[in-house]
Amino acid sequence: MTKLMLSLHVIAAIVAIGPVTVAASMFPPAARRAAADPSDARHGAVLRSLHRTCRVYALVGIAVPVFGFATAGMLGVTGDPWVVVSIALTGAAAGVLALVVLPGQERVLAGASVARLGMYTGAFNLLWATVTVLMIIRPGSTTSV
C-alpha cells in the first residue's frame, strides 16, 4: 500500500504541479508581450488561458500534500526533518501561489503592470524545486522505498 500511495503522490506532483509551474512561468513574458502589442486580442486570450490553467491546477495540486501525508504516515517519517521542511516549503509555495501569483495575474488581466510577478513566480518555482530535491535526497532518512 505504501508503494501505491507513493506512486499516487509522485503522479499527482507531476500532473498537478508541473502544469501550474509552467503556466505561471509563461504568464509574465506573455503579459509583457500583451503590453507591447495591445491591439492583438490573441495576447489576452493567452493570458486568460494561462491564468485558468494556474487556478485549476492549483486546486488539483491539493492532492500532492494529501498523498504525501499519507505516504509519510505509512512510512513513519512524518516527524523527520526532511519531511517537516518539505511540508513547510510546500505551505510556503501554496501561499505564494494563492496570495501573490494568482492575484497578481488577476491584476494584470485587469490592466495592471506585470512588475515583480516574474520574481514571485520564480520564488514559487524555486520552492517546488527545493521540495522535489528534498523528496529525492531525503537527508537523514533511514527508509528505503
Secondary structure, DSSP 4 states (H G I P E B T S, - for coil): -HHHHHHHHHHHIIIIIHHHHHHHHHHHHHHHHHHH-TT-HHHHHHHHHHHHHHHHHHHHTTHHHHHHHHHHHHHT-TTSHHHHHHHHHHHHHHHHIIIIIHHHHHHHHTT---TTHHHHHHHHHHHHHHHHHHHHH-TT-----
